Amino acid sequence: MNAAIVDATLESDPLRDSSLYFNRELSQLDFNFRVLAQALDPQVPLLERLRYLCISCTNLDEFFEIRAGTLRHAQDLGVPPGPDGLSPATVLSRIHDRAAQLVQAQYDCWNNVVRPALAEAGVRVMHRDGWSEQQTQWLREYFRDEIMPVLSPLGLDVAHPFPKILNKSLNIVVVLKGKDAFGREGHLAIVRAPRSLPRIIQVPEEVSGGQHDFVFLSAVLSAFVDELFPGMQVKGAYQFRVTRNSELIVDEDEVENLALALRDELVGRGYLRAVRLEIAEQCPDDIVRTLLENFDLTENAVYRINGPVNLNRVTQVYDLVQRPDLKFPPFQPHLLSSMEGMFEKVSEGDVLLHHPFDSFAPVLELLKQAAEDPNVLAIKQTLYRTGKDSSIVDSLVQAARNGKDVTVVVELRARFDEEANLGLADRLQDAGVQVVYGVVGYKTHAKMMLIVRREGRKLRRYVHLGTGNYHSGTARLYTDFGLFTADPDIGNDVHLIFQQLSGLAPTIKLKRLLQSPFTLHAGVLKRIDRETRHAKAGKPARIIAKMNALNEPQVVRALYLASQAGVQIDLIVRGACTLRPGLPGISENIRVRSIVGRFLEHHRVYWFANDGSPDLFCSSADWLERNLLRRIETGFPVLAPELAARVYEEALSNYLADNCSAWTLLPDGDYERVTPAEGAAPHSAQSSLLAKICG
């Protein structure tokens, strides 16, 4: 687009000015600084602080695997800048600069804060320089007995070129001097740590003198690597790790069988294009250059590490150390008073569950009862992530074996769960379940369960809709809503969506639900515009929305227009947010906050004041381009007034009152931590829900 066209566009619509939009990738990257802040907070139990540190590291890994990897692909294809006006090359450069700051902060936190505090509390992750003679001897024997037999060091020469390095695998580059038994001159060798080896090794108490003493595998490898090269001198050993693009790209229009195509792609996923190199801080420059050249990386893609390159692996210590005093207090999720007769309970009125404060067990129990109930004729369900040994899958299999018509929409392209979902699809098909892989080009991200039951002479539909996955594990870690209902309109809407997913149905008209990619985006814009018109007419106008991320430019522009009209807007956005709040004349009526606490904030709730007749929707969709325009998603209303009031109170007003775990997004893109005002009582949204719901 030439400059004249750009100027004309801005003159006709100044809200398209690129300065009004933050970059989505950089905003997502900054979320990890807020996670890391939890690791630095002395009010957080010590082992939980360790876990937050590891989460920030794991998040950064995934960021490079997906976001940075996708950007490199976009750069190669010449993709034009987005609403923020930044080219992929510019964003990549800024990512490396910002990520370098994050990595520095992570290792400062580990070396100077968390590790010393753990040692003081009796949990030692011992540095190689601090091993006693007895510890060194035990570790040497451990190396010889447990590690060396599975290692295959590779000397680099004409006959042995640089090996393929698996994504995020632990490796040691060894500098050698001397000749081996064949007279070959030593130079460099690569030692790869097999996946079978534990990355954290616990040293016995009788050896270390402490009950909770650990060492990194990387430290043991570096200490005793000379034993792999007898007769040669090891001049240096430097750990490194390469991160690769992990976004699987399958042209669904060109494949006859998506499952087979994904299986083929998964074989090579660990060896896709490199995007980052982490290496020991003291590694010589010439070796770093060799590695960068081998991985086709620029100099700003290397991160010199003062510590273990796989720091996130120390999270194993959290599970290995049984110290309740160093962890969050356990809680017991609230359970429905009775789970017998789930169909009767739902038929009496809608049931709302707020996870993890409410137990996920009623969801499992409803499906289990449906599998055994002779009056249940059919079950339909979407599966995005389920976890290993899922009782959901067990019940679906049992239902099929009991002669019920079972249809499951399995999303094979659920990132990092592709292999698991291929396996569960095979298991379901073997049991006689009709498995559908969704719609070409659109991920099925909606969370829906539909049960058709004969009651007398009529058929009745029972529905579960959720903001989160059918995954018992994440239901204890993520905040999500789940709704049981037998409302006929909602039941018919869900039925129509399943028909659309499993067949070649035409566009459908829904009575209650909003659906991506058809009506959810338009429905959100319509309701924002309605608040704008109310404000212009002098009526009270308000929008409150909670989600994981926000970047859809039409939604952002609509929110700017609403703010200009006087609509008061509060957005609770956990991660990336491309909207710039607090700009005079543009967004001074918009406030954005992010909550980072014990549980991962995951539910999506949209509330529109509507001149005294509020509209409230829970949804599986963030206000992202992909969710609103390129996925199968649902937004569902909470029709029962008392349940809608509960959603509003627990997920919106409660979080807006949080002054312990909240961060405010400033107009310049920085986040400022919220603290209680003078004289105000501290309020944690999650803690209040634990007290209120779990007792």
Sequence and secondary structure as in RCSB ss.txt:
>XXXX:A:sequence
MNAAIVDATLESDPLRDSSLYFNRELSQLDFNFRVLAQALDPQVPLLERLRYLCISCTNLDEFFEIRAGTLRHAQ
DLGVPPGPDGLSPATVLSRIHDRAAQLVQAQYDCWNNVVRPALAEAGVRVMHRDGWSEQQTQWLREYFRDEIMPV
LSPLGLDVAHPFPKILNKSLNIVVVLKGKDAFGREGHLAIVRAPRSLPRIIQVPEEVSGGQHDFVFLSAVLSAFV
DELFPGMQVKGAYQFRVTRNSELIVDEDEVENLALALRDELVGRGYLRAVRLEIAEQCPDDIVRTLLENFDLTEN
AVYRINGPVNLNRVTQVYDLVQRPDLKFPPFQPHLLSSMEGMFEKVSEGDVLLHHPFDSFAPVLELLKQAAEDPN
VLAIKQTLYRTGKDSSIVDSLVQAARNGKDVTVVVELRARFDEEANLGLADRLQDAGVQVVYGVVGYKTHAKMML
IVRREGRKLRRYVHLGTGNYHSGTARLYTDFGLFTADPDIGNDVHLIFQQLSGLAPTIKLKRLLQSPFTLHAGVL
KRIDRETRHAKAGKPARIIAKMNALNEPQVVRALYLASQAGVQIDLIVRGACTLRPGLPGISENIRVRSIVGRFL
EHHRVYWFANDGSPDLFCSSADWLERNLLRRIETGFPVLAPELAARVYEEALSNYLADNCSAWTLLPDGDYERVT
PAEGAAPHSAQSSLLAKICG
>XXXX:A:secstr
  HHHHHHHHHH GGG GGGB  HHHHHHHHHHHHHHHHT TTS HHHHHHHHHHHHHHHHHIIIIIIHHHHHHH
HHT    TT   HHHHHHHHHHHHHHHHHHHHHHIIIIIHHHHHHTTEEE  GGG  HHHHHHHHHHIIIIIGGG
   EE BTTB      TT  EEEEEEESB TT  B  EEEEE  TTS SEEEE HHHHSSSEEEEEHHHHHHHHG
GGGSTTSEEEEEEEEEEEE       GGG S HHHHHHHHHHHGGGS EEEEEEETT  HHHHHHHHHHHT  GG
GEEEESS TTGGGGGHHHHH   GGGS      B  S  TTHHHHHHHS EEEEETTB SHHHHHHHHHHHH TT
EEEEEEEES   TT HHHHHHHHHHHTT EEEEEE TTSTT HHHHHHHHHHHHHTT EEE  BTTBEE  EEEE
EEEEETTEEEEEEEEESS S TTGGGTEEEEEEEE  HHHHHHHHHHHHHHHS       SS EEETTTHHHHHH
HHHHHHHHHHHTT   EEEEEES B  HHHHHHHHHHHHHT EEEEEESS B B  S TTTTTTEEEEEE SSSE
E  EEEEE GGGS EEEEES  BSHHHHHSEEEEEEE  SHHHHHHHIIIIIIHHHT  SSEEEE TTS EEE  
  TT     HHHHHIIIII 
